[in-house]
């Protein structure tokens, strides 16, 4: 029974690490901006395709990430340290408010009415960015049993569904929360993300020196 709760906590932690990395609430103003010229049906279609793409990208990273690392001769500890540094860099950008400016700049390049923004830039790199992909590879390498991979894949699907639901009601959320509230939540996610990055690095150093 205790083992079940330990594993269950791992999957909850994985979900919230994705939530902090992606920060879907912070992406809501960007989503509404790049889809503002689309009809409701086109916006819903863009939302659906984007989150299906995110599920595929992250599940492939989860399942085949370790194989890719082994192919290039990269140890999981080295990759985990590199991923931790990347996550910390993203956290700094969130705390400084730079991450949303950079994502707005990327989204503005695909902002015309006829552009299909569902896969690029929405699915990647706005949602499934380098931080989310590298973190997913780390999780898949740490918990590589078939059971863990299956449940982590389900967790990714749940996360993608959560993002889809948020984006679907995004106009209401923007009116209700306002830009300042979203910025505050982004900074809180940045603090959580900073802790996750530090944990990646500490765990790798302990593993290298057998502490």
C-alpha positions in Angstrom: 0.0 0.0 0.0 2.8 2.4 0.9 4.5 1.6 -2.5 1.3 2.7 -4.3 1.3 6.1 -2.6 5.0 6.6 -3.3 4.5 5.9 -7.1 1.3 7.9 -7.1 3.2 10.9 -5.7 5.8 10.5 -8.4 3.2 10.9 -11.1 1.7 13.9 -9.4 5.1 15.4 -9.2 5.7 14.7 -12.9 2.4 16.4 -13.7 3.2 19.6 -11.7 6.8 19.7 -13.1 5.2 19.8 -16.6 2.7 22.4 -15.4 5.5 24.6 -14.0 7.7 24.2 -17.0 5.0 24.9 -19.6 3.1 27.4 -17.5 -0.2 27.1 -19.5 -1.8 29.9 -17.6 0.9 32.2 -18.7 0.4 31.0 -22.3 -3.3 31.9 -22.3 -2.7 35.6 -23.4 -0.4 34.4 -26.2 -2.9 31.8 -27.4 -5.7 34.3 -27.5 -3.4 36.8 -29.4 -2.2 34.4 -32.1 -5.8 33.1 -32.7 -7.6 36.4 -32.4 -8.3 36.5 -36.2 -9.7 33.0 -36.3 -13.3 31.9 -35.9 -14.4 29.9 -32.9 -14.3 26.7 -34.9 -10.8 27.5 -36.2 -9.6 28.4 -32.7 -10.9 25.1 -31.3 -9.3 23.1 -34.1 -6.0 24.9 -33.5 -6.3 24.1 -29.8 -7.0 20.5 -30.4 -4.3 19.9 -33.0 -1.7 21.7 -30.8 -2.4 19.6 -27.7 -2.5 16.3 -29.7 0.9 17.3 -31.1 2.2 18.1 -27.6 1.1 14.6 -26.4 2.9 12.9 -29.2 6.1 15.0 -28.8 6.3 14.4 -25.0 5.4 10.7 -25.1 8.1 10.1 -27.8 10.6 12.0 -25.6 9.5 9.9 -22.5 9.7 6.5 -24.2 12.6 6.9 -26.6 14.6 9.6 -24.7 16.9 7.1 -23.0 17.6 5.3 -26.3 18.5 8.6 -27.9 20.9 9.4 -25.0 22.5 6.0 -25.2 22.9 6.4 -29.0 25.0 9.5 -28.5 26.8 8.1 -25.4 25.3 10.7 -23.0 24.9 9.5 -19.4 21.6 10.3 -17.6 23.5 12.2 -14.9 25.1 14.5 -17.5 21.8 15.1 -19.2 20.1 15.6 -15.9 22.6 18.3 -14.9 22.2 20.0 -18.4 18.4 19.8 -18.1 18.6 21.2 -14.6 20.6 24.2 -15.8 18.2 24.7 -18.7 15.2 24.6 -16.3 16.9 27.1 -13.9 17.5 29.4 -16.9 13.9 29.2 -17.9 12.9 29.9 -14.2 15.1 33.0 -14.2 13.3 34.2 -17.4 9.9 33.6 -15.8 10.9 35.5 -12.7 12.3 38.4 -14.8 9.2 38.4 -17.0 11.4 37.8 -20.1 9.9 34.4 -21.0 6.5 35.8 -22.0 8.2 38.6 -24.0 10.2 36.0 -26.0 7.2 33.8 -26.5 5.1 36.7 -27.7 7.9 37.6 -30.2 7.9 34.0 -31.5 4.1 33.9 -31.8 4.0 37.2 -33.6 5.9 35.7 -36.5 2.9 33.4 -37.2 0.1 35.8 -36.4 -1.7 36.2 -39.7 -5.2 35.0 -40.3 -4.2 32.2 -42.8 -1.2 30.9 -40.8 -1.5 27.4 -39.2 -0.1 28.0 -35.7 -1.3 24.8 -34.2 2.0 22.8 -34.5 4.5 25.7 -34.9 4.8 27.8 -32.8 2.0 26.7 -30.4 2.8 23.0 -29.9 6.5 23.5 -30.3 8.3 25.5 -28.9 5.6 27.4 -26.9 4.1 24.4 -25.1 6.5 21.5 -25.6 9.7 23.6 -25.4 13.2 22.4 -24.7 12.7 22.5 -21.0 9.6 20.3 -21.1 11.2 17.8 -23.5 14.5 17.5 -21.6 12.6 17.2 -18.3 10.4 14.4 -19.8 13.5 12.6 -21.0 14.9 12.7 -17.5 11.7 11.4 -16.0 11.6 8.5 -18.6 15.2 7.6 -17.9 14.7 7.7 -14.1 11.5 5.7 -14.1 12.0 3.3 -17.1 9.9 0.4 -16.1 6.9 -0.4 -18.4 4.4 0.5 -15.7 6.0 3.9 -15.0 6.2 4.7 -18.8 2.6 3.8 -19.3 1.3 5.8 -16.3 3.6 8.8 -17.2 2.3 8.7 -20.7 -1.3 8.8 -19.3 -0.1 11.7 -17.1 1.1 13.5 -20.3 -2.3 12.9 -21.9 -4.1 14.3 -18.8 -1.8 17.3 -18.9 -2.5 17.9 -22.6 -6.2 17.7 -21.9 -5.8 20.2 -19.1 -4.0 22.6 -21.4 -6.8 22.1 -24.1 -9.5 22.9 -21.5 -7.6 26.0 -20.4 -7.1 27.3 -23.9 -10.8 26.5 -24.8 -12.0 28.9 -22.1 -9.0 31.3 -22.5 -11.1 34.4 -23.4 -13.1 34.1 -20.2 -9.9 33.5 -18.1 -8.2 36.6 -19.6 -11.2 38.7 -18.7 -11.5 37.3 -15.2 -7.8 37.2 -14.1 -6.3 40.1 -16.1 -2.7 40.5 -17.2 -1.3 41.3 -13.7 -2.7 38.2 -12.1 -1.3 36.0 -14.9 2.1 37.7 -14.5 2.1 36.9 -10.7 1.2 33.3 -11.3 4.1 33.1 -13.9 6.5 34.3 -11.2 5.2 31.7 -8.7 5.7 29.0 -11.4 9.2 30.4 -11.9 10.0 29.8 -8.2 8.7 26.2 -8.3 10.7 25.6 -11.5 13.9 26.9 -10.0 13.5 24.3 -7.2 12.9 21.5 -9.7 16.1 22.5 -11.6 18.2 22.5 -8.4 16.7 19.1 -7.5 17.8 17.7 -10.9 21.4 18.9 -10.3 21.7 17.8 -6.7 20.3 14.3 -7.5 22.8 13.9 -10.3 25.8 15.0 -8.2 24.7 12.6 -5.4 24.5 9.8 -8.0 27.9 10.6 -9.5 29.7 10.7 -6.1 27.5 7.9 -4.6 26.4 10.1 -1.7 
